[in-house]
Amino acid sequence: MTIAITGATGQLGRLVIERLKSHVDPDSLRALARTPSRAAGLGIDVREADYDRPSTLEPALAGVDTLLLISSSEVGRRLAQHRHAIDAARAAGVRRIVYTSLLHADASPLSLAAEHLGTERMLKDSGLAWTILRNGWYTENYTGAIAGALAGGALVGSAGQGRIASAARADYADAAAVAVSEDGHEGKTHELAGDAAYTLDELAAEISRQTGRTIPYRNLPQEDYAAILVSHGLPSELARAIAGWDVDASRGALFDDGCQLSRLIGRPTTPLQASVAEALART
């Protein structure tokens, strides 16, 4: 069985490939990358595959049994790009696609949800076997702000007291490796999130505990938080989106207590304390 992984040079893709090497023969793995030279160090077969150049996709998928379709990073263009990948997979004779979607995509208020849900529908209509991994938030989405919080003396956001059931990127990579390499996942949708939810107040308290400094959480109106993100160099459209996702989090959009992720990977998800410690070690 040959397994292909899209987005192989991305942060999640690289982790998935490393995990898969312990599940299957590395010779059965194929990395799909827009720029193959960036995948040279992965230690597996690499093929050029560009979502925006469909002519590259079908040849890259020839002989593949299972495709891990890691969602495109280009918000607003994902639906068309994913359609190209699914069409090419069908034409190449791929048997099953495993897709990384969004937690509760069918009910989520997050602006990201529509493209994910549209992809899920295309996948189910494709005639191929499918597995959907509805990934929750990466803990790194928030621990990435630790350096700025230490520099500014406070963690800022717009999530209020919303509880965030995030998990480390490595946890989701383990889940993808299991789903593509083991039997029993066809036709299933897994809602994946961390075992323990936290508020940004609690994240700030953990940062304070580990650094010995008082780092409070300051909850801001969406517009004010977006303005701070812009002042730190983010494009205004992305800043508004991130602030909006925080507001959605305040209303429960990032919460889940089903523990499907830990059951799928056979271990507890990475605790918040460990993710904070890792981020601090890099700061």
N, C-alpha and C positions, 0 to 999 in steps of 0.2 A: 504494500500500500504506500503510495506516495502522497505526502502532505505538503501543500504549498501554503505559504504565509504571506499575505500582503502587508504593506507597511513594515517590512522586515527591518528597516534601518531606524525605525522610530523607537521610542523608549519602551513601549509595551512589546513591540515586535521582537526586539532583541532579547528581552527577558523570556518571552514565550519560546523562542528558539533554544535558548539555553536549557529551559525546563524540559523541552521535548527531547533533547539529546539523552536525557536519563529515562525516557519512556519508550523510545523507538530507536532503531538504527539511524544514525545521522545521515547515512547514504539515502534514506528514504525521504529526507526533507529537502524542500526547495524554497529558497528565499526569493520573493518577488519585490523588486525595487525599481523606482523611477530612475535612479542613478546607480547602476550596479557597482561602480567603483566604491561607493560608500558601504557596500555590504561585503567587501572583500575579506574582512576579518572574521566573518561569522562561522567559517569552517564548514559550510554546506554549499550545495549547488545554488548558484544565483542566476536569475533570469531577469532581463529587463521587462518591466510591466508598468505602464503609465496609464492611469485611469482616463486621462484626457487624450490618449492616442489608442483607441480601441484596437488598432491593428497589431499592437504589441501584446495584447492580452491573451488571445486564443493560442498563439504559439507558446507562450510562457506556461500555459496550463495544460498543454498536451501531455497525456499520460498521468495526470493527477487524479487521484481518487477523492481526496478530501481537501477542501479549500477553507482555510481560516481567513475570513474577510474581516480584517480589522478596519473599523470605520475610518473613512477619510478624515483628515484634519481640517479640510477646507469647508467650513460651515457655510451653507448657502449653495454649495456646489455638490454636496454629498449625494443627493438623490440621483442626479445624472451620472455621476462617477460610479456609484454602486450599480446602477442599471447596466453600465458597460461591463462591469466585472461579472455580474450574474449572467448576462447574455453570452459572454465569452466562455464562462464556465459550462454552460449548457451546450454550446457548440463544440467545446473541446471534449465532452464526454465525462466531465466531473460528476461524481455520484452524489456528494453531499457538501453543503456549505455550512460552516459554523460562523455566525455573525455576532460581532460585539455591538450590542445596542445600548439602550439607556434604561436605568431603573424605572420600572412602571411606565414604560414609554406610552402605553395606551391610555394613561390617565394623568401623566405628568404635566404640570403647568410650565415647565421649563421650555424656553424657546427652542432648545435643541431637539425636543421630542418629535416634532413633525417629520423631520427627515429620517429619523430612526424608524418611526412607525411606518412611514412610506416604504422604507427598505424592507422591513419585516413583511409587509404585504406583497411586495414584488417577489420576495424569496418564497413565500408560501404559494404564490401563483406560478412559480417557475417550473414546477414538475420535478424538481430535484428534492432529495432528502435534505432536511435542514435541522439546525439546532440554533437557538437564540440565547445568547448570554447577555442579559440586561444588566450591565455594569453600573453600580452606583459610583459615587464620587471617589476620586483618588484622595487619600489623606494628603498626598504631596501637593494637592491643589491649595491646601491651607498651610501646611508646614513650609511651603515655599515662601510664605510671607514672614517667616520668623526673623530673617535678617533685617527686614525693614522695620519690624516691630521693635527689635532691640535698638536699632538706630534712632527710631522716633519715640521710643519710650512707651508705646502702646500698640496693641493689635487693633486694627480698625476693620469694620465691615458693616453690613446691613442685614445680617442674619438674625438679629434679635435673640430670642431664646429658642429658636428652632433647633431641633436635635438632628445631628448629622451622623448617619450610619456609614461613614466612609471606611475604606480598606486600603491597604498599601497596594501600589501598582503590582508588586510581586505576588500578592494574593490573587489578583485577577489573572496574572500570567499563569499561575499554577492551575487556575480553573480552566483557562483556555487549553492548556496542555492536556488536561484530563479529558475535556470534552471532545477534542479532535482525535485522541489516541485510544480511547476506551469505548467499549460498546455500551449501549443502553441510553444514549442521549438523543437519538433521532426523534424528531417531532416534538421535542421538549423545549419549553421556554423557562430559563432559570433566572429568577430575580436575585441578583447578587449584591450583597452589602456587608458591611462589617458587623461583627457580633455585638459590639458595644457602641451606642451612640453618645455623642457629646455636644455641648453647646460651645460657641466661641468663647464664652466666659470661662468654661472649663478648660479649653485649649490654652487660653491666656494664663490661667492658674497653673497649668502644667509647665508652661514655659517659665513662669516665675519660679516654680519649685526647682526646676533643673538648673536655672541660671543663678539663683540666689538674688534676683532682682525683682522689683515689683513692676510687672508688665500688665496693666489692666486691659480689658476689652472695652473699646469705645464704639457703641452702636450709632451709626450715622444714617441720615436720610439717604435714599438711593442716589440722588443727584450729587450730594456732597462726597459720597464714597467714590462715585465715578470720577468726580473732579480730581480727587487725590490720585487715583490710578492714572489719569491723564498726565498729572504733574510728574509722575514717575516714569513717563515715557510711553505708556500704552496708547494705541490708537483710540480715538474717542468712541468709535463704534464698539470695539471690544470692551472698553472700560464700562460703557453703559450695559453691555450684555452681562459682564461679570457681576456688576452691582445688582442687576435684575435677578440673576440666579441666586444671589444672597437673599434678596427679598423673598423669592420663592422658597428658599430653604427655611425662612422664618415661618412659613406656612406649612411646613412638613414635607416639602418636595424631595428632600434628601434623606428621609427617615424610612427605615424598614427594619423589622425585628424578626424576620423569618429564618435567619441563620442558614439560608440555603448555600451560601458561599463556603462556610466552614464545613458543612456536610459534604459538599462536592470535592473539596480539596483534602478532606480527612484530617484537618487540624484546625485549631482556633485561628481566626484572622489576626493580623499583626496589631498588638495593642497600641493605643495612642502614645503611651509613654515611650515605646520603642521607636515610633516614627519621629517623635520630637527629638529624642536623643540622637537619631541618625542625622536629622536636619541640623542640629546644633554642631555635630562633629564636622559637618561640611561648611559651617558658617565661619 
